[in-house]
Amino acid sequence: MKNSFLSICEKNCYICDQSQYQEASFTDKVKLNIHLLFCKSCKEYSRKNTALTQAIKKSKVKCICNKEKQKLQSLIDTEIQNAGSSK
């Protein structure tokens, strides 16, 4: 019985994640909201997930472009090879 509740909560957490990124269907959102009325754990997960999403949206973090990522990866790979060959 406990496993079935965990399974239901896992599914609802997944739907919660989808909902945060506007990927959940209307039916899934309705089911999630009904579940959240009764499940304190999932309600807390949803609250924290919303806060995290809002914090990320408000952050001023800037990502580097793919060209820069490749350049950094190349430098890391070179350092790893050099460290390995010096042993």
PyMOL Python script that loads the backbone (N, CA, C, O; Angstrom):
from pymol import cmd

cmd.read_pdbstr("""\
ATOM      1  N   MET A   1       0.833  -1.195   0.000  1.00  0.00           N
ATOM      2  CA  MET A   1       0.000   0.000   0.000  1.00  0.00           C
ATOM      3  C   MET A   1       0.874   1.255   0.000  1.00  0.00           C
ATOM      4  O   MET A   1       0.612   2.210  -0.731  1.00  0.00           O
ATOM      5  N   LYS A   2       1.924   1.232   0.839  1.00  0.00           N
ATOM      6  CA  LYS A   2       2.798   2.394   0.933  1.00  0.00           C
ATOM      7  C   LYS A   2       3.480   2.674  -0.407  1.00  0.00           C
ATOM      8  O   LYS A   2       3.655   3.832  -0.787  1.00  0.00           O
ATOM      9  N   ASN A   3       3.862   1.621  -1.118  1.00  0.00           N
ATOM     10  CA  ASN A   3       4.500   1.796  -2.422  1.00  0.00           C
ATOM     11  C   ASN A   3       3.581   2.458  -3.427  1.00  0.00           C
ATOM     12  O   ASN A   3       4.036   3.239  -4.262  1.00  0.00           O
ATOM     13  N   SER A   4       2.287   2.155  -3.358  1.00  0.00           N
ATOM     14  CA  SER A   4       1.360   2.780  -4.306  1.00  0.00           C
ATOM     15  C   SER A   4       1.234   4.272  -4.024  1.00  0.00           C
ATOM     16  O   SER A   4       1.102   5.069  -4.953  1.00  0.00           O
ATOM     17  N   PHE A   5       1.274   4.660  -2.742  1.00  0.00           N
ATOM     18  CA  PHE A   5       1.241   6.086  -2.411  1.00  0.00           C
ATOM     19  C   PHE A   5       2.495   6.782  -2.901  1.00  0.00           C
ATOM     20  O   PHE A   5       2.429   7.893  -3.427  1.00  0.00           O
ATOM     21  N   LEU A   6       3.652   6.125  -2.729  1.00  0.00           N
ATOM     22  CA  LEU A   6       4.897   6.695  -3.220  1.00  0.00           C
ATOM     23  C   LEU A   6       4.857   6.867  -4.729  1.00  0.00           C
ATOM     24  O   LEU A   6       5.307   7.882  -5.262  1.00  0.00           O
ATOM     25  N   SER A   7       4.324   5.885  -5.400  1.00  0.00           N
ATOM     26  CA  SER A   7       4.212   5.952  -6.851  1.00  0.00           C
ATOM     27  C   SER A   7       3.320   7.111  -7.281  1.00  0.00           C
ATOM     28  O   SER A   7       3.633   7.821  -8.237  1.00  0.00           O
ATOM     29  N   ILE A   8       2.226   7.297  -6.584  1.00  0.00           N
ATOM     30  CA  ILE A   8       1.316   8.397  -6.897  1.00  0.00           C
ATOM     31  C   ILE A   8       2.018   9.730  -6.673  1.00  0.00           C
ATOM     32  O   ILE A   8       1.905  10.644  -7.490  1.00  0.00           O
ATOM     33  N   CYS A   9       2.744   9.837  -5.563  1.00  0.00           N
ATOM     34  CA  CYS A   9       3.454  11.086  -5.264  1.00  0.00           C
ATOM     35  C   CYS A   9       4.573  11.344  -6.270  1.00  0.00           C
ATOM     36  O   CYS A   9       4.782  12.483  -6.688  1.00  0.00           O
ATOM     37  N   GLU A  10       5.289  10.297  -6.659  1.00  0.00           N
ATOM     38  CA  GLU A  10       6.338  10.464  -7.665  1.00  0.00           C
ATOM     39  C   GLU A  10       5.758  10.985  -8.968  1.00  0.00           C
ATOM     40  O   GLU A  10       6.331  11.878  -9.592  1.00  0.00           O
ATOM     41  N   LYS A  11       4.635  10.438  -9.377  1.00  0.00           N
ATOM     42  CA  LYS A  11       3.977  10.896 -10.605  1.00  0.00           C
ATOM     43  C   LYS A  11       3.557  12.360 -10.476  1.00  0.00           C
ATOM     44  O   LYS A  11       3.707  13.146 -11.411  1.00  0.00           O
ATOM     45  N   ASN A  12       3.034  12.709  -9.316  1.00  0.00           N
ATOM     46  CA  ASN A  12       2.592  14.091  -9.116  1.00  0.00           C
ATOM     47  C   ASN A  12       3.763  15.064  -9.034  1.00  0.00           C
ATOM     48  O   ASN A  12       3.644  16.208  -9.473  1.00  0.00           O
ATOM     49  N   CYS A  13       4.875  14.635  -8.488  1.00  0.00           N
ATOM     50  CA  CYS A  13       6.076  15.489  -8.488  1.00  0.00           C
ATOM     51  C   CYS A  13       6.559  15.718  -9.917  1.00  0.00           C
ATOM     52  O   CYS A  13       7.001  16.812 -10.268  1.00  0.00           O
ATOM     53  N   TYR A  14       6.468  14.677 -10.732  1.00  0.00           N
ATOM     54  CA  TYR A  14       6.840  14.804 -12.140  1.00  0.00           C
ATOM     55  C   TYR A  14       5.912  15.802 -12.845  1.00  0.00           C
ATOM     56  O   TYR A  14       6.369  16.650 -13.611  1.00  0.00           O
ATOM     57  N   ILE A  15       4.624  15.693 -12.581  1.00  0.00           N
ATOM     58  CA  ILE A  15       3.655  16.619 -13.169  1.00  0.00           C
ATOM     59  C   ILE A  15       3.909  18.039 -12.659  1.00  0.00           C
ATOM     60  O   ILE A  15       3.777  19.006 -13.409  1.00  0.00           O
ATOM     61  N   CYS A  16       4.269  18.155 -11.396  1.00  0.00           N
ATOM     62  CA  CYS A  16       4.597  19.466 -10.824  1.00  0.00           C
ATOM     63  C   CYS A  16       5.765  20.085 -11.591  1.00  0.00           C
ATOM     64  O   CYS A  16       5.731  21.266 -11.937  1.00  0.00           O
ATOM     65  N   ASP A  17       6.793  19.284 -11.853  1.00  0.00           N
ATOM     66  CA  ASP A  17       7.940  19.772 -12.627  1.00  0.00           C
ATOM     67  C   ASP A  17       7.508  20.212 -14.025  1.00  0.00           C
ATOM     68  O   ASP A  17       7.915  21.270 -14.504  1.00  0.00           O
ATOM     69  N   GLN A  18       6.687  19.396 -14.669  1.00  0.00           N
ATOM     70  CA  GLN A  18       6.191  19.743 -16.003  1.00  0.00           C
ATOM     71  C   GLN A  18       5.392  21.040 -15.961  1.00  0.00           C
ATOM     72  O   GLN A  18       5.514  21.887 -16.846  1.00  0.00           O
ATOM     73  N   SER A  19       4.591  21.181 -14.947  1.00  0.00           N
ATOM     74  CA  SER A  19       3.735  22.361 -14.819  1.00  0.00           C
ATOM     75  C   SER A  19       4.574  23.631 -14.672  1.00  0.00           C
ATOM     76  O   SER A  19       4.205  24.683 -15.195  1.00  0.00           O
ATOM     77  N   GLN A  20       5.687  23.538 -13.971  1.00  0.00           N
ATOM     78  CA  GLN A  20       6.564  24.695 -13.784  1.00  0.00           C
ATOM     79  C   GLN A  20       7.076  25.225 -15.125  1.00  0.00           C
ATOM     80  O   GLN A  20       7.333  26.420 -15.270  1.00  0.00           O
ATOM     81  N   TYR A  21       7.220  24.332 -16.093  1.00  0.00           N
ATOM     82  CA  TYR A  21       7.751  24.718 -17.404  1.00  0.00           C
ATOM     83  C   TYR A  21       6.674  24.695 -18.488  1.00  0.00           C
ATOM     84  O   TYR A  21       6.976  24.591 -19.677  1.00  0.00           O
ATOM     85  N   GLN A  22       5.407  24.794 -18.058  1.00  0.00           N
ATOM     86  CA  GLN A  22       4.253  24.833 -18.954  1.00  0.00           C
ATOM     87  C   GLN A  22       4.216  23.631 -19.911  1.00  0.00           C
ATOM     88  O   GLN A  22       3.851  23.770 -21.079  1.00  0.00           O
ATOM     89  N   GLU A  23       4.595  22.464 -19.405  1.00  0.00           N
ATOM     90  CA  GLU A  23       4.585  21.251 -20.228  1.00  0.00           C
ATOM     91  C   GLU A  23       3.499  20.260 -19.809  1.00  0.00           C
ATOM     92  O   GLU A  23       3.312  19.239 -20.472  1.00  0.00           O
ATOM     93  N   ALA A  24       2.788  20.542 -18.730  1.00  0.00           N
ATOM     94  CA  ALA A  24       1.751  19.630 -18.245  1.00  0.00           C
ATOM     95  C   ALA A  24       0.425  19.920 -18.930  1.00  0.00           C
ATOM     96  O   ALA A  24       0.108  21.069 -19.236  1.00  0.00           O
ATOM     97  N   SER A  25      -0.340  18.868 -19.163  1.00  0.00           N
ATOM     98  CA  SER A  25      -1.661  19.037 -19.768  1.00  0.00           C
ATOM     99  C   SER A  25      -2.634  19.600 -18.740  1.00  0.00           C
ATOM    100  O   SER A  25      -2.379  19.559 -17.537  1.00  0.00           O
ATOM    101  N   PHE A  26      -3.734  20.116 -19.225  1.00  0.00           N
ATOM    102  CA  PHE A  26      -4.763  20.665 -18.338  1.00  0.00           C
ATOM    103  C   PHE A  26      -5.260  19.592 -17.369  1.00  0.00           C
ATOM    104  O   PHE A  26      -5.423  19.854 -16.177  1.00  0.00           O
ATOM    105  N   THR A  27      -5.499  18.389 -17.882  1.00  0.00           N
ATOM    106  CA  THR A  27      -5.978  17.281 -17.049  1.00  0.00           C
ATOM    107  C   THR A  27      -4.972  16.958 -15.952  1.00  0.00           C
ATOM    108  O   THR A  27      -5.350  16.755 -14.799  1.00  0.00           O
ATOM    109  N   ASP A  28      -3.687  16.909 -16.310  1.00  0.00           N
ATOM    110  CA  ASP A  28      -2.649  16.621 -15.319  1.00  0.00           C
ATOM    111  C   ASP A  28      -2.597  17.706 -14.248  1.00  0.00           C
ATOM    112  O   ASP A  28      -2.405  17.408 -13.069  1.00  0.00           O
ATOM    113  N   LYS A  29      -2.769  18.958 -14.653  1.00  0.00           N
ATOM    114  CA  LYS A  29      -2.746  20.059 -13.683  1.00  0.00           C
ATOM    115  C   LYS A  29      -3.916  19.944 -12.707  1.00  0.00           C
ATOM    116  O   LYS A  29      -3.759  20.198 -11.513  1.00  0.00           O
ATOM    117  N   VAL A  30      -5.082  19.564 -13.213  1.00  0.00           N
ATOM    118  CA  VAL A  30      -6.256  19.393 -12.348  1.00  0.00           C
ATOM    119  C   VAL A  30      -6.003  18.260 -11.356  1.00  0.00           C
ATOM    120  O   VAL A  30      -6.260  18.406 -10.161  1.00  0.00           O
ATOM    121  N   LYS A  31      -5.495  17.124 -11.858  1.00  0.00           N
ATOM    122  CA  LYS A  31      -5.190  15.988 -10.984  1.00  0.00           C
ATOM    123  C   LYS A  31      -4.157  16.376  -9.928  1.00  0.00           C
ATOM    124  O   LYS A  31      -4.282  15.996  -8.764  1.00  0.00           O
ATOM    125  N   LEU A  32      -3.144  17.129 -10.334  1.00  0.00           N
ATOM    126  CA  LEU A  32      -2.111  17.567  -9.399  1.00  0.00           C
ATOM    127  C   LEU A  32      -2.709  18.440  -8.311  1.00  0.00           C
ATOM    128  O   LEU A  32      -2.417  18.244  -7.131  1.00  0.00           O
ATOM    129  N   ASN A  33      -3.538  19.397  -8.689  1.00  0.00           N
ATOM    130  CA  ASN A  33      -4.132  20.295  -7.704  1.00  0.00           C
ATOM    131  C   ASN A  33      -5.035  19.557  -6.721  1.00  0.00           C
ATOM    132  O   ASN A  33      -5.089  19.910  -5.543  1.00  0.00           O
ATOM    133  N   ILE A  34      -5.730  18.553  -7.189  1.00  0.00           N
ATOM    134  CA  ILE A  34      -6.553  17.737  -6.283  1.00  0.00           C
ATOM    135  C   ILE A  34      -5.642  16.978  -5.320  1.00  0.00           C
ATOM    136  O   ILE A  34      -5.912  16.921  -4.120  1.00  0.00           O
ATOM    137  N   HIS A  35      -4.574  16.401  -5.843  1.00  0.00           N
ATOM    138  CA  HIS A  35      -3.626  15.664  -5.009  1.00  0.00           C
ATOM    139  C   HIS A  35      -2.999  16.591  -3.959  1.00  0.00           C
ATOM    140  O   HIS A  35      -2.807  16.194  -2.810  1.00  0.00           O
ATOM    141  N   LEU A  36      -2.684  17.818  -4.359  1.00  0.00           N
ATOM    142  CA  LEU A  36      -2.047  18.764  -3.442  1.00  0.00           C
ATOM    143  C   LEU A  36      -2.961  19.156  -2.285  1.00  0.00           C
ATOM    144  O   LEU A  36      -2.481  19.565  -1.227  1.00  0.00           O
ATOM    145  N   LEU A  37      -4.272  19.036  -2.476  1.00  0.00           N
ATOM    146  CA  LEU A  37      -5.214  19.322  -1.393  1.00  0.00           C
ATOM    147  C   LEU A  37      -5.062  18.336  -0.239  1.00  0.00           C
ATOM    148  O   LEU A  37      -5.357  18.668   0.909  1.00  0.00           O
ATOM    149  N   PHE A  38      -4.597  17.115  -0.548  1.00  0.00           N
ATOM    150  CA  PHE A  38      -4.556  16.056   0.455  1.00  0.00           C
ATOM    151  C   PHE A  38      -3.142  15.646   0.871  1.00  0.00           C
ATOM    152  O   PHE A  38      -2.968  15.026   1.920  1.00  0.00           O
ATOM    153  N   CYS A  39      -2.151  15.977   0.083  1.00  0.00           N
ATOM    154  CA  CYS A  39      -0.795  15.483   0.333  1.00  0.00           C
ATOM    155  C   CYS A  39       0.131  16.634   0.745  1.00  0.00           C
ATOM    156  O   CYS A  39       0.496  17.477  -0.074  1.00  0.00           O
ATOM    157  N   LYS A  40       0.499  16.653   2.017  1.00  0.00           N
ATOM    158  CA  LYS A  40       1.352  17.728   2.528  1.00  0.00           C
ATOM    159  C   LYS A  40       2.756  17.666   1.925  1.00  0.00           C
ATOM    160  O   LYS A  40       3.365  18.702   1.658  1.00  0.00           O
ATOM    161  N   SER A  41       3.261  16.468   1.714  1.00  0.00           N
ATOM    162  CA  SER A  41       4.615  16.324   1.159  1.00  0.00           C
ATOM    163  C   SER A  41       4.696  16.892  -0.253  1.00  0.00           C
ATOM    164  O   SER A  41       5.628  17.629  -0.579  1.00  0.00           O
ATOM    165  N   CYS A  42       3.738  16.556  -1.074  1.00  0.00           N
ATOM    166  CA  CYS A  42       3.743  17.053  -2.453  1.00  0.00           C
ATOM    167  C   CYS A  42       3.463  18.555  -2.489  1.00  0.00           C
ATOM    168  O   CYS A  42       3.987  19.270  -3.343  1.00  0.00           O
ATOM    169  N   LYS A  43       2.644  19.020  -1.569  1.00  0.00           N
ATOM    170  CA  LYS A  43       2.357  20.458  -1.489  1.00  0.00           C
ATOM    171  C   LYS A  43       3.648  21.218  -1.165  1.00  0.00           C
ATOM    172  O   LYS A  43       3.920  22.268  -1.747  1.00  0.00           O
ATOM    173  N   GLU A  44       4.431  20.681  -0.239  1.00  0.00           N
ATOM    174  CA  GLU A  44       5.703  21.297   0.129  1.00  0.00           C
ATOM    175  C   GLU A  44       6.691  21.240  -1.034  1.00  0.00           C
ATOM    176  O   GLU A  44       7.413  22.203  -1.296  1.00  0.00           O
ATOM    177  N   TYR A  45       6.716  20.101  -1.729  1.00  0.00           N
ATOM    178  CA  TYR A  45       7.579  19.962  -2.910  1.00  0.00           C
ATOM    179  C   TYR A  45       7.206  21.009  -3.958  1.00  0.00           C
ATOM    180  O   TYR A  45       8.079  21.654  -4.539  1.00  0.00           O
ATOM    181  N   SER A  46       5.930  21.169  -4.191  1.00  0.00           N
ATOM    182  CA  SER A  46       5.448  22.140  -5.172  1.00  0.00           C
ATOM    183  C   SER A  46       5.828  23.560  -4.780  1.00  0.00           C
ATOM    184  O   SER A  46       6.233  24.361  -5.623  1.00  0.00           O
ATOM    185  N   ARG A  47       5.694  23.865  -3.488  1.00  0.00           N
ATOM    186  CA  ARG A  47       6.043  25.200  -2.989  1.00  0.00           C
ATOM    187  C   ARG A  47       7.538  25.479  -3.200  1.00  0.00           C
ATOM    188  O   ARG A  47       7.920  26.546  -3.680  1.00  0.00           O
ATOM    189  N   LYS A  48       8.369  24.506  -2.835  1.00  0.00           N
ATOM    190  CA  LYS A  48       9.816  24.676  -2.993  1.00  0.00           C
ATOM    191  C   LYS A  48      10.206  24.752  -4.475  1.00  0.00           C
ATOM    192  O   LYS A  48      11.089  25.521  -4.855  1.00  0.00           O
ATOM    193  N   ASN A  49       9.548  23.958  -5.289  1.00  0.00           N
ATOM    194  CA  ASN A  49       9.827  23.952  -6.721  1.00  0.00           C
ATOM    195  C   ASN A  49       9.491  25.314  -7.342  1.00  0.00           C
ATOM    196  O   ASN A  49      10.234  25.822  -8.182  1.00  0.00           O
ATOM    197  N   THR A  50       8.371  25.891  -6.921  1.00  0.00           N
ATOM    198  CA  THR A  50       7.968  27.214  -7.404  1.00  0.00           C
ATOM    199  C   THR A  50       8.977  28.276  -6.968  1.00  0.00           C
ATOM    200  O   THR A  50       9.356  29.143  -7.755  1.00  0.00           O
ATOM    201  N   ALA A  51       9.408  28.201  -5.710  1.00  0.00           N
ATOM    202  CA  ALA A  51      10.386  29.170  -5.201  1.00  0.00           C
ATOM    203  C   ALA A  51      11.709  29.054  -5.964  1.00  0.00           C
ATOM    204  O   ALA A  51      12.332  30.065  -6.291  1.00  0.00           O
ATOM    205  N   LEU A  52      12.130  27.833  -6.243  1.00  0.00           N
ATOM    206  CA  LEU A  52      13.368  27.623  -6.992  1.00  0.00           C
ATOM    207  C   LEU A  52      13.257  28.174  -8.406  1.00  0.00           C
ATOM    208  O   LEU A  52      14.177  28.833  -8.889  1.00  0.00           O
ATOM    209  N   THR A  53      12.153  27.913  -9.066  1.00  0.00           N
ATOM    210  CA  THR A  53      11.936  28.413 -10.422  1.00  0.00           C
ATOM    211  C   THR A  53      11.957  29.939 -10.443  1.00  0.00           C
ATOM    212  O   THR A  53      12.559  30.541 -11.332  1.00  0.00           O
ATOM    213  N   GLN A  54      11.310  30.555  -9.481  1.00  0.00           N
ATOM    214  CA  GLN A  54      11.290  32.022  -9.406  1.00  0.00           C
ATOM    215  C   GLN A  54      12.680  32.581  -9.136  1.00  0.00           C
ATOM    216  O   GLN A  54      13.055  33.605  -9.707  1.00  0.00           O
ATOM    217  N   ALA A  55      13.444  31.926  -8.277  1.00  0.00           N
ATOM    218  CA  ALA A  55      14.799  32.390  -7.971  1.00  0.00           C
ATOM    219  C   ALA A  55      15.693  32.319  -9.204  1.00  0.00           C
ATOM    220  O   ALA A  55      16.498  33.217  -9.450  1.00  0.00           O
ATOM    221  N   ILE A  56      15.546  31.260  -9.966  1.00  0.00           N
ATOM    222  CA  ILE A  56      16.353  31.112 -11.182  1.00  0.00           C
ATOM    223  C   ILE A  56      15.970  32.180 -12.201  1.00  0.00           C
ATOM    224  O   ILE A  56      16.842  32.759 -12.849  1.00  0.00           O
ATOM    225  N   LYS A  57      14.674  32.443 -12.348  1.00  0.00           N
ATOM    226  CA  LYS A  57      14.228  33.466 -13.291  1.00  0.00           C
ATOM    227  C   LYS A  57      14.731  34.850 -12.900  1.00  0.00           C
ATOM    228  O   LYS A  57      15.060  35.658 -13.769  1.00  0.00           O
ATOM    229  N   LYS A  58      14.793  35.133 -11.587  1.00  0.00           N
ATOM    230  CA  LYS A  58      15.239  36.440 -11.107  1.00  0.00           C
ATOM    231  C   LYS A  58      16.754  36.592 -11.107  1.00  0.00           C
ATOM    232  O   LYS A  58      17.266  37.710 -11.050  1.00  0.00           O
ATOM    233  N   SER A  59      17.469  35.482 -11.170  1.00  0.00           N
ATOM    234  CA  SER A  59      18.929  35.547 -11.066  1.00  0.00           C
ATOM    235  C   SER A  59      19.526  36.273 -12.270  1.00  0.00           C
ATOM    236  O   SER A  59      18.925  36.335 -13.342  1.00  0.00           O
ATOM    237  N   LYS A  60      20.670  36.794 -12.072  1.00  0.00           N
ATOM    238  CA  LYS A  60      21.360  37.511 -13.135  1.00  0.00           C
ATOM    239  C   LYS A  60      22.502  36.667 -13.708  1.00  0.00           C
ATOM    240  O   LYS A  60      23.448  37.189 -14.298  1.00  0.00           O
ATOM    241  N   VAL A  61      22.390  35.364 -13.521  1.00  0.00           N
ATOM    242  CA  VAL A  61      23.405  34.447 -14.017  1.00  0.00           C
ATOM    243  C   VAL A  61      23.338  34.405 -15.538  1.00  0.00           C
ATOM    244  O   VAL A  61      22.264  34.271 -16.126  1.00  0.00           O
ATOM    245  N   LYS A  62      24.489  34.519 -16.153  1.00  0.00           N
ATOM    246  CA  LYS A  62      24.549  34.460 -17.608  1.00  0.00           C
ATOM    247  C   LYS A  62      25.324  33.215 -18.009  1.00  0.00           C
ATOM    248  O   LYS A  62      26.354  32.891 -17.418  1.00  0.00           O
ATOM    249  N   CYS A  63      24.824  32.534 -19.008  1.00  0.00           N
ATOM    250  CA  CYS A  63      25.469  31.323 -19.502  1.00  0.00           C
ATOM    251  C   CYS A  63      26.480  31.685 -20.586  1.00  0.00           C
ATOM    252  O   CYS A  63      26.351  32.692 -21.282  1.00  0.00           O
ATOM    253  N   ILE A  64      27.475  30.836 -20.700  1.00  0.00           N
ATOM    254  CA  ILE A  64      28.447  31.079 -21.765  1.00  0.00           C
ATOM    255  C   ILE A  64      27.989  30.367 -23.032  1.00  0.00           C
ATOM    256  O   ILE A  64      27.236  29.395 -22.979  1.00  0.00           O
ATOM    257  N   CYS A  65      28.449  30.860 -24.149  1.00  0.00           N
ATOM    258  CA  CYS A  65      28.044  30.276 -25.428  1.00  0.00           C
ATOM    259  C   CYS A  65      28.769  28.943 -25.648  1.00  0.00           C
ATOM    260  O   CYS A  65      29.743  28.634 -24.962  1.00  0.00           O
ATOM    261  N   ASN A  66      28.286  28.171 -26.601  1.00  0.00           N
ATOM    262  CA  ASN A  66      28.859  26.854 -26.877  1.00  0.00           C
ATOM    263  C   ASN A  66      30.327  26.932 -27.270  1.00  0.00           C
ATOM    264  O   ASN A  66      31.114  26.056 -26.910  1.00  0.00           O
ATOM    265  N   LYS A  67      30.698  27.967 -28.000  1.00  0.00           N
ATOM    266  CA  LYS A  67      32.087  28.125 -28.426  1.00  0.00           C
ATOM    267  C   LYS A  67      33.004  28.259 -27.207  1.00  0.00           C
ATOM    268  O   LYS A  67      34.077  27.656 -27.161  1.00  0.00           O
ATOM    269  N   GLU A  68      32.580  29.043 -26.234  1.00  0.00           N
ATOM    270  CA  GLU A  68      33.357  29.211 -25.003  1.00  0.00           C
ATOM    271  C   GLU A  68      33.399  27.913 -24.194  1.00  0.00           C
ATOM    272  O   GLU A  68      34.428  27.576 -23.608  1.00  0.00           O
ATOM    273  N   LYS A  69      32.279  27.187 -24.163  1.00  0.00           N
ATOM    274  CA  LYS A  69      32.242  25.904 -23.457  1.00  0.00           C
ATOM    275  C   LYS A  69      33.241  24.935 -24.065  1.00  0.00           C
ATOM    276  O   LYS A  69      33.965  24.247 -23.345  1.00  0.00           O
ATOM    277  N   GLN A  70      33.281  24.882 -25.389  1.00  0.00           N
ATOM    278  CA  GLN A  70      34.203  23.986 -26.074  1.00  0.00           C
ATOM    279  C   GLN A  70      35.648  24.376 -25.782  1.00  0.00           C
ATOM    280  O   GLN A  70      36.505  23.512 -25.592  1.00  0.00           O
ATOM    281  N   LYS A  71      35.908  25.652 -25.748  1.00  0.00           N
ATOM    282  CA  LYS A  71      37.250  26.150 -25.454  1.00  0.00           C
ATOM    283  C   LYS A  71      37.682  25.732 -24.039  1.00  0.00           C
ATOM    284  O   LYS A  71      38.799  25.255 -23.837  1.00  0.00           O
ATOM    285  N   LEU A  72      36.787  25.917 -23.076  1.00  0.00           N
ATOM    286  CA  LEU A  72      37.079  25.511 -21.708  1.00  0.00           C
ATOM    287  C   LEU A  72      37.252  23.996 -21.597  1.00  0.00           C
ATOM    288  O   LEU A  72      38.143  23.522 -20.891  1.00  0.00           O
ATOM    289  N   GLN A  73      36.419  23.250 -22.280  1.00  0.00           N
ATOM    290  CA  GLN A  73      36.514  21.795 -22.251  1.00  0.00           C
ATOM    291  C   GLN A  73      37.848  21.342 -22.813  1.00  0.00           C
ATOM    292  O   GLN A  73      38.463  20.415 -22.284  1.00  0.00           O
ATOM    293  N   SER A  74      38.301  21.985 -23.879  1.00  0.00           N
ATOM    294  CA  SER A  74      39.590  21.666 -24.480  1.00  0.00           C
ATOM    295  C   SER A  74      40.733  21.930 -23.490  1.00  0.00           C
ATOM    296  O   SER A  74      41.659  21.127 -23.378  1.00  0.00           O
ATOM    297  N   LEU A  75      40.660  23.053 -22.780  1.00  0.00           N
ATOM    298  CA  LEU A  75      41.671  23.362 -21.768  1.00  0.00           C
ATOM    299  C   LEU A  75      41.669  22.331 -20.639  1.00  0.00           C
ATOM    300  O   LEU A  75      42.728  21.901 -20.182  1.00  0.00           O
ATOM    301  N   ILE A  76      40.489  21.942 -20.200  1.00  0.00           N
ATOM    302  CA  ILE A  76      40.370  20.926 -19.143  1.00  0.00           C
ATOM    303  C   ILE A  76      40.950  19.610 -19.616  1.00  0.00           C
ATOM    304  O   ILE A  76      41.707  18.970 -18.885  1.00  0.00           O
ATOM    305  N   ASP A  77      40.609  19.193 -20.829  1.00  0.00           N
ATOM    306  CA  ASP A  77      41.121  17.938 -21.380  1.00  0.00           C
ATOM    307  C   ASP A  77      42.642  17.960 -21.470  1.00  0.00           C
ATOM    308  O   ASP A  77      43.301  16.968 -21.157  1.00  0.00           O
ATOM    309  N   THR A  78      43.199  19.089 -21.898  1.00  0.00           N
ATOM    310  CA  THR A  78      44.655  19.227 -22.003  1.00  0.00           C
ATOM    311  C   THR A  78      45.300  19.107 -20.626  1.00  0.00           C
ATOM    312  O   THR A  78      46.312  18.424 -20.472  1.00  0.00           O
ATOM    313  N   GLU A  79      44.724  19.761 -19.633  1.00  0.00           N
ATOM    314  CA  GLU A  79      45.267  19.689 -18.267  1.00  0.00           C
ATOM    315  C   GLU A  79      45.191  18.268 -17.725  1.00  0.00           C
ATOM    316  O   GLU A  79      46.122  17.812 -17.063  1.00  0.00           O
ATOM    317  N   ILE A  80      44.116  17.573 -17.991  1.00  0.00           N
ATOM    318  CA  ILE A  80      43.966  16.178 -17.536  1.00  0.00           C
ATOM    319  C   ILE A  80      45.024  15.299 -18.192  1.00  0.00           C
ATOM    320  O   ILE A  80      45.635  14.466 -17.522  1.00  0.00           O
ATOM    321  N   GLN A  81      45.250  15.474 -19.498  1.00  0.00           N
ATOM    322  CA  GLN A  81      46.256  14.685 -20.188  1.00  0.00           C
ATOM    323  C   GLN A  81      47.645  14.990 -19.651  1.00  0.00           C
ATOM    324  O   GLN A  81      48.454  14.081 -19.466  1.00  0.00           O
ATOM    325  N   ASN A  82      47.926  16.267 -19.398  1.00  0.00           N
ATOM    326  CA  ASN A  82      49.223  16.648 -18.860  1.00  0.00           C
ATOM    327  C   ASN A  82      49.443  16.076 -17.455  1.00  0.00           C
ATOM    328  O   ASN A  82      50.543  15.634 -17.123  1.00  0.00           O
ATOM    329  N   ALA A  83      48.405  16.087 -16.651  1.00  0.00           N
ATOM    330  CA  ALA A  83      48.504  15.543 -15.297  1.00  0.00           C
ATOM    331  C   ALA A  83      48.728  14.038 -15.328  1.00  0.00           C
ATOM    332  O   ALA A  83      49.474  13.491 -14.516  1.00  0.00           O
ATOM    333  N   GLY A  84      48.071  13.378 -16.276  1.00  0.00           N
ATOM    334  CA  GLY A  84      48.214  11.935 -16.408  1.00  0.00           C
ATOM    335  C   GLY A  84      49.575  11.511 -16.922  1.00  0.00           C
ATOM    336  O   GLY A  84      50.090  10.465 -16.526  1.00  0.00           O
ATOM    337  N   SER A  85      50.162  12.309 -17.797  1.00  0.00           N
ATOM    338  CA  SER A  85      51.459  11.960 -18.383  1.00  0.00           C
ATOM    339  C   SER A  85      52.616  12.302 -17.456  1.00  0.00           C
ATOM    340  O   SER A  85      53.719  11.789 -17.643  1.00  0.00           O
ATOM    341  N   SER A  86      52.393  13.152 -16.466  1.00  0.00           N
ATOM    342  CA  SER A  86      53.471  13.539 -15.558  1.00  0.00           C
ATOM    343  C   SER A  86      53.659  12.550 -14.414  1.00  0.00           C
ATOM    344  O   SER A  86      54.607  12.676 -13.640  1.00  0.00           O
ATOM    345  N   LYS A  87      52.767  11.566 -14.298  1.00  0.00           N
ATOM    346  CA  LYS A  87      52.861  10.572 -13.221  1.00  0.00           C
ATOM    347  C   LYS A  87      53.850   9.498 -13.523  1.00  0.00           C
ATOM    348  O   LYS A  87      54.042   8.590 -12.715  1.00  0.00           O
TER     349      LYS A  87
END
""", "prot")
cmd.dss("prot")
cmd.show_as("cartoon", "prot")
cmd.util.cbc("prot")
cmd.orient("prot")
